[in-house]
């Protein structure tokens, strides 16, 4: 989880819902002799980032690795699937669209955003895709390995 995700959802909530360990820091966890981002990157069959914010999209597009998620993404050789979710204005911004295009050109699978009620109170494009659409993209990524 990124620092922003921790503020939005909380580690304990995510731990309870997923029933899996939740990584937050790049050098935390049971494999303390080995950086956690490398351990996650090596174990991944597919890296799924859902929801994927404009900030994370920009980090991925430009190779930034300043937290556990972006460091793992930079280190993995597994297929990457992102499911963006953000305000419609952020989604439509030329910088976001250029970053998405760059990721697609590198082979990242981008699940298209949905239209509907957004967390900010707006209605429009930018909503996280339906789970079935995300899971279909993951299945395709796994099948292509």
CORDA-V917450 format. One record per backbone hydrogen bond with DSSP energy under -0.5 kcal/mol. CO is the residue of the C=O (numbers start at 1). NH is the residue of the N-H. Records with the same first field share a line. If there is no record, write none. Layout:
CO: NH  NH
This chain:
2: 6
3: 7
4: 8
5: 9  10
10: 14
11: 15
12: 16
13: 17
14: 18
15: 19
21: 23
24: 68
25: 28
26: 36  37
30: 32
31: 34
35: 38  39
36: 40
37: 41
38: 42
39: 43
40: 44
41: 77
45: 79
46: 48
47: 81
48: 50
49: 83
51: 53
52: 85
53: 57
54: 58
55: 59
56: 60
57: 61
58: 62
59: 63  64
60: 63
67: 71
68: 72
69: 73
70: 74
71: 75
72: 76
79: 47
80: 109
81: 49
82: 111
83: 51  52
87: 91
88: 92
89: 93
90: 93
93: 97
94: 98
95: 99
96: 100
97: 101
98: 102
99: 103
100: 104
101: 105
102: 106
103: 106  108
104: 107
108: 110
109: 82  111
111: 84
114: 126  127
116: 124
118: 121
122: 118
124: 116  127
126: 86
127: 114
130: 133  134
131: 135
132: 136
133: 137
134: 138
135: 139
136: 140
137: 141
138: 142
139: 143
140: 144
142: 145
